Amino acid sequence: RLLSSASVDYHMLPYHEAIDAQHVASACHVHGRDLVKTVVLRDVGGEFLMVAIPASRRLDLAAVSRATGRTGLRLATEQEFGPLFPDCQLGAMPPFPDLCGIPVFVDGCLPHSPEVFFRDGSHHELVGMRFADYAALARPTVGQWCLHRGAPKVV
């Protein structure tokens, strides 16, 4: 509904359920660097935030904590974040703050992709759109939230 009401171009890619984001990328013939993996975190105070990173990368919790000032960050459980996304299948939430009222942080790798893909709220379709259009709608905070090959391991 959000995309239908906005004046942006997007398209849908169907896929069969897959184990993880990298398998979704493979099933859709999309590079893992262009597929957005949405991760929900919870801080020590119980507040949530979403971080969107390329499917081919791993999240750097320490970087998110340093940049946001939030302590005790951890992956939220499906039982914890499921109620935030009543219109989405568990684990298939798109990275839009308007859907859940929590802040969204997007990794700085994604703006370099001409087109990004993310789940549409189901485990059966991806949305594809220009990153600039996504950013104009979602207004995320962009920063370095993922680990890169060759980067020192962060504890």
C-alpha positions in Angstrom: 0.0 0.0 0.0 2.8 2.4 0.8 4.5 2.0 -2.6 1.2 2.1 -4.5 0.3 5.4 -2.9 3.8 6.9 -3.6 4.9 8.2 -7.0 7.8 5.8 -7.5 8.6 3.1 -10.0 8.9 -0.4 -8.6 8.4 -3.9 -9.7 7.8 -7.3 -8.1 9.8 -10.5 -8.4 8.2 -13.7 -7.3 10.3 -16.4 -5.6 9.8 -19.7 -3.8 10.4 -19.7 -0.1 14.1 -19.9 0.7 16.2 -20.6 3.8 17.9 -17.2 4.1 18.5 -13.9 2.2 21.4 -15.3 0.1 19.2 -18.1 -1.1 16.4 -15.6 -2.0 19.0 -13.6 -4.0 20.1 -16.7 -5.8 16.4 -17.8 -6.5 15.7 -14.4 -8.0 18.9 -14.0 -9.9 19.7 -10.9 -7.9 23.2 -10.2 -6.6 23.5 -10.5 -2.8 24.9 -7.0 -2.5 21.6 -5.6 -4.0 19.2 -7.6 -1.8 18.3 -5.9 1.5 18.4 -8.1 4.6 16.3 -6.4 7.3 17.5 -7.1 10.8 15.5 -6.1 13.9 17.5 -5.2 17.0 16.5 -4.5 20.6 18.5 -2.4 23.1 19.0 -2.8 26.8 16.0 -0.5 27.4 13.7 -2.7 25.2 13.5 -0.3 22.3 13.6 -1.6 18.8 15.4 -0.5 15.6 15.8 -1.9 12.1 19.0 -2.2 10.2 19.1 -2.9 6.5 22.3 -4.4 5.1 23.2 -6.2 1.9 22.3 -9.9 2.1 25.9 -10.8 1.3 27.2 -9.0 4.5 27.1 -9.6 8.3 25.9 -7.0 10.7 28.4 -5.1 12.9 26.5 -4.7 16.2 29.4 -2.6 17.7 29.2 -0.1 14.8 25.4 0.3 15.3 25.8 0.7 19.0 28.6 3.3 18.6 26.6 5.3 16.0 23.3 5.2 17.8 24.5 5.4 21.4 22.3 2.4 22.2 23.7 -0.1 24.6 23.1 -3.8 25.0 22.1 -4.3 21.4 21.1 -7.8 20.4 19.0 -9.5 17.7 15.3 -9.3 18.6 13.5 -12.6 18.7 10.7 -13.3 16.3 8.3 -13.4 19.2 9.4 -9.9 20.2 9.3 -8.2 16.8 6.5 -10.2 15.2 3.7 -8.0 16.7 5.3 -4.9 15.3 4.6 -6.1 11.8 1.0 -7.6 11.9 0.6 -7.3 8.1 3.9 -9.2 7.3 4.9 -12.8 7.5 7.4 -13.4 10.2 10.9 -12.4 9.0 9.7 -10.9 5.8 9.3 -7.2 6.8 10.4 -4.5 4.4 12.7 -1.8 5.8 10.2 1.0 6.2 9.7 2.9 9.5 6.1 3.9 8.6 5.1 0.2 8.9 6.2 -0.1 12.5 7.2 3.3 13.9 10.8 2.3 14.7 13.9 3.9 13.2 15.6 2.4 10.2 19.3 2.4 9.6 20.6 1.5 6.1 24.2 0.4 5.4 26.2 2.7 3.2 26.9 -0.1 0.7 23.3 0.0 -0.5 23.2 3.5 -2.1 25.9 2.2 -4.5 23.4 -0.3 -5.9 21.5 1.0 -8.9 18.5 -1.0 -7.8 17.7 -2.6 -4.4 15.4 -5.5 -3.6 13.6 -6.3 -0.4 10.9 -8.6 0.8 7.3 -7.2 0.4 6.1 -8.6 3.7 5.8 -12.1 2.4 8.2 -15.0 1.7 7.0 -15.1 -1.9 7.8 -11.7 -3.6 10.6 -9.1 -3.6 10.2 -5.4 -4.4 12.7 -4.0 -6.7 13.3 -0.2 -6.9 16.0 2.5 -7.3 17.8 3.1 -4.0 17.1 6.9 -4.4 13.4 6.2 -4.5 13.5 3.9 -1.5 15.6 6.5 0.5 13.1 9.3 -0.4 10.2 7.2 1.0 11.9 5.6 4.1 14.2 8.4 5.0 16.7 6.1 6.8 19.9 6.9 8.6 22.7 5.8 6.3 26.0 4.6 7.8 28.5 1.7 8.0 26.6 -1.1 9.7 28.1 -4.2 8.1 31.4 -6.1 8.2 33.5 -6.2 5.1 35.9 -8.9 4.0 39.3 -8.2 5.2 38.0 -5.8 7.9 39.3 -6.5 11.4 36.9 -8.6 13.5 34.9 -6.4 15.8 34.3 -7.7 19.3 
